[in-house]
């Protein structure tokens, strides 16, 4: 009896191999480009701004010579001899640098401030003794003819046009006529003070306009707080491009104190949400996070999104402190301490730089400070930690304390009609459907004693239930990230889900157990509640 032996395994042919193992091609993915939502957005042109002053500084040789001789004679009257004197002419002030003879004490020259002012019959003389890193003593004397520094000239300069800064702001011109352009992201927050009518509001407009000229709406959002109600109203036109507001609010520019408290707390929630996103992405700051997101290395399904910079501008801080006090101070201090790494920056202006307005907590976190003319030496010390701001001559003459040094600048000037024309140019273009929405903040006090029943559950209850069941993760922070909610509302939703039997009880810092395992079971529960 013959047996036919069949092989147990036959090698598959080439055709069969191709059927079993499909050939995978790696398709290169284009990087994410946030500006494509408004791809036809046009940046404002420089001709929307006017040329106020000439770019050239007018030097009056006779005035320079006269002042030099007066300074030398005044010092000679007090037996102080000098080796050399030189002058640098700026837009509003001329700096006379003197090298005293050997053995002359600096404090003697410093004490002659009033005598030199008398001999020159000039207003607002300031002595810098010594000028850091120069080995000379500086005497700043206001010019008889002042030159207006035009914002248009500053924005047209190569330094601004080709800057690689995250948030470039053109502030003004130094005494040596060099443009002072800084990065708000490096500052990271800015405190401005000065008496009424000395140029604070123009200064704020200068900062905002320079940011509008450089950034795309997808990269930057403003939160504008204006207790005066009229200063920042021009920016209402760019609401759908550059402004951020609370959900359900009509006006994006906040004037009511109670809404200011809500907005600041909503910004704190946004800051916490951003820190959660950074932690999940394994990045340390907004720049690394956005770079990772644009390279498509983060999953939007897990709540990741492109993060624009947010700049909070408060035009009159003293008014808020007087009406709301601690309620405003606490969130501001939190934002000032922590928000820098997640791209939230503060610009705060006040008329009254007294200690009860600018407290130690706030001051410690505002390393960059601007002082326009103030009324007393005490005010100058409060804002800058040094005197000098009381000697300024007003009209945009200012001192900025930044990177450990105090520099005198003439603030760039931009007029209200120019700001209006820039805002109109941006506002007439296609924008987003709505302003950038901040997370919702509901005051704990408003919610006290409102125990819920399932009949009056949250409108987002069903959506929240689906998110939790799909992810099988009963965590409040997941609801916050996915649905862009505040912590309080996400917590209440979680309590309602527990009452409905969808998630288990609170387990401290651990995520709750999800009792409902499939979406079909969830639909049955939701239908039974109708």
Secondary structure, DSSP 8 states (H G I E B T S, - for coil): -------S-----HHHHHHHS------------GGGGGTT-----GGGS---S-SS----HHHHHHHHHHHHHHHHHTT--EEEEEEEE-SSEEEEEEEE-TT--HHHHHTTHHHHHHHHT-S--EEEES-TTTSSEEEEEE-SS----BHHHHHHSHHHHT---SSEEEEEEETTS-EEEEEHHHH--EEEE--TTSSHHHHHHHHHHHHHHH--TTTEEEEEE-TTSSSSGGGGGGHHHHBEEETT-S-SSB-SHHHHHHHHHHHHHHHHHHHHHHHHHT-SSHHHHHHHHHTT-S-GGGT-----EEEEEES-HHHHHHHHTHHHHHHHHHHHHHGGGGTEEEEEEES---TTTS-HHHHHT--EEEE---SSHHHHHHHHSSS-GGG--STTEEEEEETTEEEEEEE-B--HHHHHHHHHHHHTS---SS-EEE-----HHHHTT----GGG--TTHHHHHHHHHHHT-B-HHHHHHHHT--HHHHHHHHHHHHHTTSB---BTTB-B-B---SHHHHHHHHHHH-
